[in-house]
Amino acid sequence: LEHRRLAVLGGPHERDMYEKLLAGFRGRAAEAEVFLDAECVRHVPSDAEAARVAAVEMLGREDRPTGIFCTRDVRAYGACLAARELGLHVPDERSVVSYDDVTWPGGRDGFLTTFEESTDDLAGEAVRMVISWIKTGDEPEDAVIRPNLLVRRSTGHFFTKDEEE
């Protein structure tokens, strides 16, 4: 969507899952020759208020990001609150994308663009891994689940003033 300055609201460092999500996001962004500024990556708990505080800091910068990726919908909610607090409109001025399609306050209202975390896929892989572990005695390798992107109303094209003219 033409975003060149991106930010991430990720989960705690201690959680391997969040580090893998961040690594995957960095890799895909680098493929598009977009690199994350260390100031625009924050690790916060799965809490809208903690995410709001971190997003206010990032979005309050002079070179603020145009798009924010959040590793849980509840963090995306905090990012949207921060944008509103700063007078920025989602998606007209900032895009917000998340990962889970589960923790958006108020349910699935058709607003948040998110990667759908399929509980069926997660459960199926978990069962497969446990059965394999029981049969072989070997700890199973991580499973890779490829979520569907549900494009909704929280994302839009972003062009700088120079690009519009």
PALUMBA-942807 format. One record per atom (N, C-alpha, C): residue number from 1; atom name; x, y, z. Coordinates in nm, 4 decimals. Each point is the difference from the previous one (the first is absolute). Example, Ala and Ser with C-alpha at 12.3 -4.5 7.8 and 13.67 -1.06 7.14 Angstrom:
2
    i  at         u         v         w
    1   N    1.3190   -0.5690    0.7800
    1  CA   -0.0890    0.1190    0.0000
    1   C    0.0900    0.1200    0.0000
    2   N   -0.0350    0.1050   -0.0720
    2  CA    0.0820    0.1190    0.0060
    2   C   -0.0770    0.1090    0.0730
***
This chain:
165
    i  at         u         v         w
    1   N    0.0812   -0.1205    0.0000
    1  CA   -0.0812    0.1205    0.0000
    1   C    0.0851    0.1263    0.0000
    2   N    0.1239   -0.0117   -0.0415
    2  CA    0.0911    0.1145   -0.0145
    2   C    0.0543    0.0535    0.1317
    3   N   -0.0157   -0.0700    0.1080
    3  CA    0.0554    0.0456    0.1275
    3   C    0.1506   -0.0207    0.0001
    4   N    0.0727    0.0988    0.0467
    4  CA    0.1459   -0.0102    0.0039
    4   C    0.0525    0.0098    0.1433
    5   N   -0.0798    0.0527    0.0908
    5  CA    0.0395    0.0090    0.1407
    5   C   -0.0990   -0.0839    0.0813
    6   N    0.0492   -0.1132    0.0485
    6  CA   -0.0857   -0.0941    0.0715
    6   C    0.0419   -0.0118    0.1458
    7   N   -0.0949   -0.0383    0.0820
    7  CA    0.0255   -0.0239    0.1416
    7   C   -0.0606   -0.1342    0.0379
    8   N    0.0463   -0.0539    0.1129
    8  CA   -0.0514   -0.1265    0.0508
    8   C   -0.0284    0.0139    0.1494
    9   N   -0.1186   -0.0418    0.0386
    9  CA   -0.0330   -0.0189    0.1410
    9   C   -0.0037   -0.1502    0.0218
   10   N    0.1099   -0.0521    0.0529
   10  CA    0.0121   -0.1438    0.0188
   10   C   -0.0184   -0.0388    0.1450
   11   N    0.0011   -0.1296    0.0228
   11  CA   -0.0153   -0.0524    0.1344
   11   C    0.1319   -0.0059    0.0735
   12   N   -0.0029   -0.0444    0.1233
   12  CA    0.1204   -0.0068    0.0836
   12   C    0.1105   -0.0839   -0.0642
   13   N    0.1245    0.0445    0.0194
   13  CA    0.1170   -0.0712   -0.0543
   13   C    0.0041   -0.1464    0.0423
   14   N   -0.0482   -0.0267    0.1206
   14  CA    0.0105   -0.1355    0.0551
   14   C   -0.0838   -0.1005   -0.0780
   15   N   -0.0973    0.0457   -0.0722
   15  CA   -0.0901   -0.0891   -0.0733
   15   C    0.0559   -0.0253   -0.1398
   16   N    0.0455   -0.1202   -0.0221
   16  CA    0.0620   -0.0389   -0.1264
   16   C   -0.0900    0.0300   -0.1195
   17   N   -0.1311   -0.0194    0.0174
   17  CA   -0.0941    0.0232   -0.1091
   17   C    0.0096    0.1432   -0.0518
   18   N    0.0097    0.0972    0.0912
   18  CA    0.0048    0.1401   -0.0410
   18   C    0.1311    0.0329   -0.0709
   19   N    0.1080   -0.0620    0.0449
   19  CA    0.1277    0.0220   -0.0679
   19   C   -0.0042   -0.0566   -0.1428
   20   N   -0.0667   -0.1136   -0.0176
   20  CA   -0.0130   -0.0582   -0.1338
   20   C   -0.0903    0.0851   -0.0890
   21   N   -0.1088    0.0538    0.0563
   21  CA   -0.0858    0.0899   -0.0781
   21   C    0.0775    0.1244   -0.0431
   22   N    0.0776    0.0562    0.0917
   22  CA    0.0795    0.1189   -0.0321
   22   C    0.1042   -0.0319   -0.1068
   23   N    0.0665   -0.1130    0.0126
   23  CA    0.1006   -0.0393   -0.0993
   23   C   -0.0639   -0.0180   -0.1376
   24   N   -0.1156   -0.0637   -0.0038
   24  CA   -0.0700   -0.0171   -0.1274
   24   C   -0.0414    0.1327   -0.0598
   25   N   -0.0481    0.0904    0.0836
   25  CA   -0.0403    0.1322   -0.0478
   25   C    0.1213    0.0767   -0.0536
   26   N    0.1101   -0.0030    0.0754
   26  CA    0.1227    0.0675   -0.0458
   26   C    0.0444   -0.0556   -0.1357
   27   N   -0.0059   -0.1315   -0.0140
   27  CA    0.0428   -0.0623   -0.1256
   27   C   -0.0853    0.0422   -0.1177
   28   N   -0.1321   -0.0014    0.0190
   28  CA   -0.0892    0.0414   -0.1098
   28   C    0.0166    0.1479   -0.0321
   29   N    0.0169    0.0816    0.1029
   29  CA    0.0211    0.1434   -0.0238
   29   C    0.1308    0.0222   -0.0759
   30   N    0.1050   -0.0725    0.0383
   30  CA    0.1293    0.0151   -0.0674
   30   C   -0.0091   -0.0398   -0.1472
   31   N   -0.0835   -0.1001   -0.0306
   31  CA   -0.0198   -0.0369   -0.1401
   31   C   -0.0543    0.1175   -0.0812
   32   N   -0.0763    0.0875    0.0652
   32  CA   -0.0545    0.1186   -0.0665
   32   C    0.0921    0.1213    0.0201
   33   N    0.1209   -0.0278    0.0515
   33  CA    0.0990    0.1047    0.0279
   33   C   -0.0518    0.1043    0.0980
   34   N   -0.0734   -0.0476    0.0998
   34  CA   -0.0467    0.0829    0.1103
   34   C    0.0643   -0.0570    0.1259
   35   N    0.0677    0.0857    0.0737
   35  CA    0.0720   -0.0452    0.1177
   35   C   -0.0532    0.0709    0.1232
   36   N   -0.0100   -0.0737    0.1093
   36  CA   -0.0581    0.0531    0.1226
   36   C    0.1036    0.0749    0.0817
   37   N   -0.0316    0.1227    0.0372
   37  CA    0.0799    0.0796    0.0913
   37   C   -0.0178   -0.0610    0.1390
   38   N    0.1081   -0.0166    0.0735
   38  CA   -0.0073   -0.0592    0.1333
   38   C   -0.0963    0.0770    0.0910
   39   N   -0.0146    0.1294   -0.0230
   39  CA   -0.0919    0.0818    0.0804
   39   C   -0.1464   -0.0332   -0.0286
   40   N   -0.0249   -0.0722   -0.1072
   40  CA   -0.1377   -0.0312   -0.0394
   40   C   -0.0349   -0.1471    0.0206
   41   N    0.0712   -0.0642    0.0914
   41  CA   -0.0334   -0.1366    0.0396
   41   C   -0.0125    0.0016    0.1514
   42   N   -0.1180   -0.0335    0.0487
   42  CA   -0.0246   -0.0017    0.1443
   42   C   -0.0563   -0.1355    0.0396
   43   N    0.0420   -0.0451    0.1160
   43  CA   -0.0468   -0.1269    0.0553
   43   C   -0.0884    0.0323    0.1198
   44   N   -0.1270   -0.0302   -0.0114
   44  CA   -0.0952    0.0330    0.1057
   44   C   -0.0878   -0.1222    0.0303
   45   N   -0.0570   -0.0036    0.1209
   45  CA   -0.0915   -0.1110    0.0306
   45   C   -0.1261    0.0077   -0.0853
   46   N   -0.0777   -0.1069    0.0032
   46  CA   -0.1275   -0.0030   -0.0738
   46   C   -0.1016    0.0830    0.0764
   47   N    0.0161    0.1312   -0.0112
   47  CA   -0.0794    0.0941    0.0770
   47   C   -0.0173    0.1263   -0.0843
   48   N   -0.1231    0.0420   -0.0205
   48  CA   -0.0265    0.1162   -0.0848
   48   C    0.0646    0.1264    0.0540
   49   N    0.0000    0.0179    0.1301
   49  CA    0.0575    0.1225    0.0574
   49   C    0.1513    0.0049   -0.0184
   50   N    0.0691   -0.1107    0.0226
   50  CA    0.1450   -0.0037   -0.0220
   50   C    0.0312    0.0267   -0.1473
   51   N   -0.0796   -0.0562   -0.0888
   51  CA    0.0196    0.0233   -0.1434
   51   C   -0.0284    0.1455   -0.0360
   52   N   -0.1022    0.0581    0.0585
   52  CA   -0.0333    0.1411   -0.0266
   52   C    0.1163    0.0897    0.0392
   53   N    0.0561   -0.0221    0.1189
   53  CA    0.1115    0.0821    0.0478
   53   C    0.1189   -0.0109   -0.0959
   54   N    0.0355   -0.1227   -0.0392
   54  CA    0.1124   -0.0200   -0.0920
   54   C   -0.0291    0.0624   -0.1366
   55   N   -0.1216   -0.0139   -0.0474
   55  CA   -0.0357    0.0558   -0.1312
   55   C   -0.0011    0.1526    0.0020
   56   N   -0.0428    0.0594    0.1095
   56  CA    0.0045    0.1473    0.0103
   56   C    0.1438    0.0475   -0.0158
   57   N    0.0937   -0.0698    0.0631
   57  CA    0.1418    0.0366   -0.0132
   57   C    0.0462   -0.0100   -0.1453
   58   N   -0.0333   -0.1107   -0.0659
   58  CA    0.0443   -0.0199   -0.1382
   58   C   -0.0690    0.0975   -0.0955
   59   N   -0.1308    0.0166    0.0167
   59  CA   -0.0757    0.0869   -0.0901
   59   C    0.0206    0.1478    0.0302
   60   N    0.0571    0.0305    0.1143
   60  CA    0.0286    0.1385    0.0349
   60   C    0.1314    0.0504   -0.0572
   61   N    0.0775   -0.0865   -0.0588
   61  CA    0.1289    0.0391   -0.0605
   61   C   -0.0222    0.0832   -0.1245
   62   N    0.0973    0.0828   -0.0304
   62  CA   -0.0085    0.0797   -0.1227
   62   C   -0.0017   -0.0904   -0.1232
   63   N    0.0802   -0.1063    0.0019
   63  CA    0.0052   -0.0947   -0.1124
   63   C   -0.0850   -0.1230    0.0333
   64   N   -0.1218    0.0245    0.0452
   64  CA   -0.0879   -0.1069    0.0471
   64   C   -0.0284   -0.1038   -0.1094
   65   N   -0.0198   -0.1240    0.0435
   65  CA   -0.0315   -0.1055   -0.0969
   65   C   -0.1368    0.0225   -0.0648
   66   N   -0.0122   -0.0500   -0.1204
   66  CA   -0.1282    0.0099   -0.0714
   66   C   -0.0824   -0.1272    0.0156
   67   N    0.0659   -0.1081    0.0390
   67  CA   -0.0685   -0.1266    0.0208
   67   C    0.0516   -0.0676    0.1253
   68   N   -0.0918   -0.0635    0.0746
   68  CA    0.0379   -0.0705    0.1223
   68   C   -0.0490   -0.1442   -0.0101
   69   N    0.0909   -0.0945    0.0258
   69  CA   -0.0344   -0.1408    0.0080
   69   C   -0.0019   -0.0382    0.1476
   70   N   -0.1059   -0.0635    0.0433
   70  CA   -0.0170   -0.0392    0.1403
   70   C   -0.0135   -0.1511    0.0084
   71   N    0.0661   -0.0595    0.0992
   71  CA   -0.0017   -0.1451    0.0091
   71   C   -0.1174   -0.0552    0.0794
   72   N   -0.0968    0.0809    0.0292
   72  CA   -0.1293   -0.0413    0.0551
   72   C   -0.0984    0.1123   -0.0290
   73   N   -0.1249   -0.0370   -0.0240
   73  CA   -0.1019    0.1010   -0.0303
   73   C   -0.0183    0.0985    0.1149
   74   N    0.0169   -0.0452    0.1235
   74  CA   -0.0165    0.0904    0.1132
   74   C    0.1071    0.1095   -0.0036
   75   N    0.1198   -0.0314   -0.0501
   75  CA    0.1034    0.1029   -0.0168
   75   C   -0.0399    0.0962   -0.1121
   76   N   -0.0610   -0.0531   -0.1039
   76  CA   -0.0471    0.0854   -0.1098
   76   C   -0.1063    0.0978    0.0502
   77   N   -0.0833   -0.0458    0.0901
   77  CA   -0.1006    0.0883    0.0595
   77   C    0.0697    0.1164    0.0710
   78   N    0.1038   -0.0300    0.0756
   78  CA    0.0775    0.1054    0.0662
   78   C    0.0629    0.0950   -0.0998
   79   N    0.0498   -0.0529   -0.1128
   79  CA    0.0589    0.0856   -0.1039
   79   C   -0.1055    0.0920   -0.0602
   80   N   -0.1199   -0.0521   -0.0221
   80  CA   -0.1085    0.0828   -0.0548
   80   C   -0.0411    0.1084    0.0995
   81   N   -0.0015   -0.0322    0.1280
   81  CA   -0.0295    0.1005    0.1022
   81   C    0.1056    0.1097    0.0003
   82   N    0.1263   -0.0393   -0.0152
   82  CA    0.1096    0.0970   -0.0032
   82   C   -0.0134    0.0927   -0.1210
   83   N   -0.0310   -0.0573   -0.1148
   83  CA   -0.0164    0.0818   -0.1204
   83   C   -0.1114    0.1022    0.0213
   84   N   -0.1109   -0.0456    0.0535
   84  CA   -0.1121    0.0915    0.0255
   84   C    0.0414    0.1099    0.0980
   85   N    0.0713   -0.0388    0.1042
   85  CA    0.0463    0.0964    0.1014
   85   C    0.0871    0.1090   -0.0627
   86   N    0.0792   -0.0389   -0.1004
   86  CA    0.0900    0.0952   -0.0665
   86   C   -0.0658    0.0690   -0.1195
   87   N   -0.1271   -0.0260   -0.0242
   87  CA   -0.0708    0.0630   -0.1114
   87   C    0.0328   -0.0594   -0.1356
   88   N    0.0502   -0.1233   -0.0011
   88  CA    0.0323   -0.0692   -0.1253
   88   C   -0.1135   -0.0954   -0.0332
   89   N   -0.0365   -0.0084   -0.1248
   89  CA   -0.1127   -0.0839   -0.0400
   89   C    0.0477   -0.1318   -0.0605
   90   N   -0.0576   -0.1076    0.0494
   90  CA    0.0237   -0.1343   -0.0540
   90   C   -0.1203   -0.0322   -0.0868
   91   N    0.0160   -0.0292   -0.1267
   91  CA    0.1201   -0.0269   -0.0769
   91   C    0.0469    0.1175   -0.0867
   92   N   -0.0649    0.1139    0.0065
   92  CA    0.0352    0.1100   -0.0902
   92   C    0.1431    0.0485    0.0175
   93   N    0.0492    0.0019    0.1233
   93  CA    0.1347    0.0509    0.0263
   93   C    0.0954   -0.1069    0.0520
   94   N   -0.0514   -0.1060    0.0552
   94  CA    0.0812   -0.1090    0.0534
   94   C   -0.0735   -0.1309   -0.0219
   95   N    0.0769   -0.1044   -0.0281
   95  CA   -0.0580   -0.1334   -0.0128
   95   C    0.0373   -0.0826    0.1218
   96   N   -0.0920   -0.0865    0.0418
   96  CA    0.0252   -0.0905    0.1112
   96   C   -0.0368   -0.1409   -0.0459
   97   N    0.0938   -0.0925    0.0174
   97  CA   -0.0191   -0.1411   -0.0345
   97   C    0.0361   -0.0816    0.1226
   98   N   -0.0705   -0.1092    0.0196
   98  CA    0.0240   -0.0803    0.1180
   98   C    0.0112   -0.1474   -0.0352
   99   N    0.0152   -0.0775    0.1066
   99  CA    0.0070   -0.1449   -0.0139
   99   C   -0.0826   -0.0636    0.1097
  100   N   -0.1117   -0.0553   -0.0301
  100  CA   -0.0729   -0.0993    0.0771
  100   C   -0.1487   -0.0086   -0.0343
  101   N   -0.0675    0.1115   -0.0245
  101  CA   -0.1445    0.0014   -0.0268
  101   C   -0.0780   -0.0627    0.1148
  102   N    0.0533    0.0184    0.1218
  102  CA   -0.0644   -0.0582    0.1163
  102   C   -0.0193    0.1032    0.1113
  103   N    0.0982    0.0864    0.0233
  103  CA    0.0002    0.0840    0.1202
  103   C   -0.0390    0.1456   -0.0230
  104   N   -0.0623    0.0331   -0.1126
  104  CA   -0.0471    0.1370   -0.0232
  104   C   -0.1175    0.0262    0.0933
  105   N    0.0078    0.1037    0.0841
  105  CA   -0.1112    0.0269    0.0927
  105   C   -0.1320    0.0197   -0.0752
  106   N   -0.1024   -0.0626    0.0478
  106  CA   -0.1308    0.0142   -0.0634
  106   C   -0.0250   -0.1001   -0.1108
  107   N    0.0950   -0.0898   -0.0238
  107  CA   -0.0226   -0.1023   -0.1017
  107   C    0.0463    0.0420   -0.1380
  108   N   -0.0392   -0.0750   -0.0971
  108  CA    0.0421    0.0194   -0.1398
  108   C   -0.0982    0.0935   -0.0688
  109   N    0.0313    0.1277    0.0031
  109  CA   -0.0927    0.1000   -0.0538
  109   C    0.0299    0.0404   -0.1440
  110   N    0.0933   -0.0667   -0.0634
  110  CA    0.0301    0.0310   -0.1397
  110   C    0.0906    0.1198   -0.0183
  111   N    0.0673    0.0460    0.1068
  111  CA    0.0880    0.1168   -0.0121
  111   C    0.1465   -0.0387   -0.0155
  112   N    0.0500   -0.0855    0.0878
  112  CA    0.1434   -0.0258    0.0084
  112   C    0.0483   -0.0983   -0.1062
  113   N    0.0971    0.0429   -0.0800
  113  CA    0.0689   -0.0899   -0.0915
  113   C    0.0915   -0.0869    0.0859
  114   N   -0.0137   -0.1311   -0.0133
  114  CA    0.0741   -0.0898    0.0880
  114   C    0.0293   -0.1330   -0.0692
  115   N    0.1037   -0.0648    0.0484
  115  CA    0.0282   -0.1364   -0.0425
  115   C   -0.0802   -0.0906    0.0913
  116   N   -0.0821   -0.0829   -0.0589
  116  CA   -0.0899   -0.0868    0.0750
  116   C    0.0766   -0.1166    0.0621
  117   N   -0.0009   -0.0061    0.1317
  117  CA    0.0615   -0.1105    0.0708
  117   C   -0.1047   -0.1098    0.0119
  118   N    0.0116   -0.1012   -0.0809
  118  CA   -0.0998   -0.1065   -0.0051
  118   C    0.0165   -0.0940    0.1183
  119   N   -0.0966    0.0021    0.0898
  119  CA    0.0067   -0.0904    0.1142
  119   C   -0.0094   -0.1460   -0.0449
  120   N   -0.0705   -0.0253   -0.1109
  120  CA   -0.0063   -0.1370   -0.0528
  120   C    0.1383   -0.0470   -0.0442
  121   N    0.0726    0.0858   -0.0727
  121  CA    0.1347   -0.0360   -0.0446
  121   C    0.0942   -0.0180    0.1187
  122   N   -0.0085    0.0918    0.0972
  122  CA    0.0861   -0.0094    0.1183
  122   C   -0.0273   -0.1289    0.0769
  123   N   -0.1267   -0.0291    0.0210
  123  CA   -0.0367   -0.1211    0.0738
  123   C    0.0449   -0.1255   -0.0752
  124   N   -0.0217   -0.0019   -0.1308
  124  CA    0.0400   -0.1155   -0.0799
  124   C    0.1497   -0.0252    0.0068
  125   N    0.0790    0.1062   -0.0096
  125  CA    0.1461   -0.0141    0.0077
  125   C    0.0426   -0.0432    0.1400
  126   N   -0.0659    0.0550    0.1031
  126  CA    0.0342   -0.0373    0.1372
  126   C   -0.0248   -0.1487    0.0231
  127   N   -0.1136   -0.0481   -0.0465
  127  CA   -0.0324   -0.1421    0.0154
  127   C    0.1017   -0.0853   -0.0771
  128   N    0.0302    0.0396   -0.1231
  128  CA    0.0982   -0.0737   -0.0799
  128   C    0.1350   -0.0063    0.0711
  129   N    0.0421    0.1133    0.0591
  129  CA    0.1292    0.0061    0.0680
  129   C    0.0021   -0.0886    0.1245
  130   N   -0.1071    0.0016    0.0783
  130  CA   -0.0059   -0.0813    0.1215
  130   C    0.0021   -0.1484   -0.0354
  131   N   -0.0774   -0.0388   -0.0998
  131  CA   -0.0023   -0.1410   -0.0425
  131   C    0.1385   -0.0440   -0.0462
  132   N    0.0657    0.0856   -0.0783
  132  CA    0.1346   -0.0309   -0.0481
  132   C    0.0966   -0.0142    0.1176
  133   N   -0.0092    0.0876    0.0960
  133  CA    0.0873   -0.0035    0.1173
  133   C   -0.0207   -0.1295    0.0789
  134   N   -0.1271   -0.0388    0.0174
  134  CA   -0.0320   -0.1227    0.0736
  134   C    0.0541   -0.1221   -0.0750
  135   N   -0.0204   -0.0041   -0.1312
  135  CA    0.0417   -0.1169   -0.0791
  135   C    0.1515   -0.0129   -0.0102
  136   N    0.0688    0.1143   -0.0199
  136  CA    0.1440   -0.0058   -0.0272
  136   C    0.0864    0.0301    0.1223
  137   N   -0.0552    0.0725    0.0957
  137  CA    0.0801    0.0428    0.1144
  137   C    0.0855    0.1215   -0.0301
  138   N   -0.0039    0.0448   -0.1253
  138  CA    0.0783    0.1170   -0.0406
  138   C   -0.0872    0.1250    0.0035
  139   N    0.0568    0.1072    0.0547
  139  CA   -0.0736    0.1267    0.0017
  139   C   -0.0233    0.0445   -0.1447
  140   N   -0.1238    0.0317   -0.0345
  140  CA   -0.0279    0.0383   -0.1391
  140   C    0.0555    0.1382   -0.0336
  141   N    0.0229    0.0187   -0.1281
  141  CA    0.0437    0.1310   -0.0478
  141   C   -0.1192    0.0949   -0.0022
  142   N    0.0299    0.1289   -0.0023
  142  CA   -0.1064    0.1004   -0.0088
  142   C   -0.0817   -0.0212   -0.1260
  143   N   -0.1262    0.0270    0.0097
  143  CA   -0.0886   -0.0053   -0.1166
  143   C   -0.0069    0.1399   -0.0616
  144   N   -0.0148    0.0056   -0.1291
  144  CA   -0.0174    0.1274   -0.0693
  144   C   -0.1445    0.0062   -0.0478
  145   N   -0.0687    0.1026    0.0454
  145  CA   -0.1385    0.0203   -0.0409
  145   C   -0.0057    0.1298   -0.0781
  146   N   -0.0557   -0.0061   -0.1176
  146  CA   -0.0081    0.1178   -0.0862
  146   C   -0.1414    0.0586    0.0098
  147   N   -0.0109    0.1110    0.0724
  147  CA   -0.1327    0.0580    0.0216
  147   C   -0.0507    0.0754   -0.1223
  148   N   -0.1307    0.0128   -0.0086
  148  CA   -0.0613    0.0803   -0.1062
  148   C   -0.0018    0.1455    0.0418
  149   N    0.0269    0.0891   -0.0952
  149  CA   -0.0096    0.1430    0.0262
  149   C   -0.1433    0.0437   -0.0292
  150   N   -0.0649    0.0564    0.1003
  150  CA   -0.1353    0.0517   -0.0152
  150   C    0.0101    0.1520   -0.0156
  151   N   -0.0090    0.0467   -0.1233
  151  CA    0.0137    0.1435   -0.0266
  151   C   -0.1319    0.0679    0.0329
  152   N    0.0092    0.0940    0.0915
  152  CA   -0.1186    0.0723    0.0445
  152   C    0.0268    0.1502   -0.0095
  153   N   -0.0637    0.0776    0.0847
  153  CA    0.0022    0.1456   -0.0160
  153   C    0.1120    0.0732    0.0736
  154   N    0.0899   -0.0681    0.0686
  154  CA    0.1038    0.0696    0.0757
  154   C    0.1265    0.0260   -0.0802
  155   N   -0.0023   -0.0346   -0.1279
  155  CA    0.1179    0.0211   -0.0842
  155   C   -0.0366    0.0798   -0.1239
  156   N    0.0961    0.0796   -0.0447
  156  CA   -0.0186    0.0776   -0.1208
  156   C    0.1342    0.0381   -0.0590
  157   N   -0.0033    0.0448   -0.1233
  157  CA    0.1223    0.0450   -0.0661
  157   C    0.0498    0.1262    0.0674
  158   N    0.1299    0.0137    0.0080
  158  CA    0.0579    0.1200    0.0568
  158   C    0.0988    0.0568   -0.1008
  159   N   -0.0162    0.1237   -0.0310
  159  CA    0.0914    0.0703   -0.0881
  159   C    0.0472    0.1251    0.0707
  160   N    0.1277    0.0311   -0.0144
  160  CA    0.0473    0.1248    0.0576
  160   C   -0.0521    0.1164   -0.0816
  161   N    0.0107    0.1188    0.0535
  161  CA   -0.0470    0.1193   -0.0712
  161   C    0.0669    0.0103   -0.1367
  162   N    0.1300   -0.0315   -0.0081
  162  CA    0.0722    0.0084   -0.1272
  162   C   -0.0557   -0.0986   -0.1026
  163   N   -0.0388   -0.1184    0.0451
  163  CA   -0.0513   -0.1014   -0.0913
  163   C   -0.1390    0.0361   -0.0517
  164   N   -0.0775    0.0731    0.0801
  164  CA   -0.1346    0.0391   -0.0440
  164   C    0.0043    0.1040   -0.1096
  165   N    0.1026    0.0853    0.0030
  165  CA    0.0094    0.1106   -0.0977
  165   C    0.0532   -0.0452   -0.1299
***
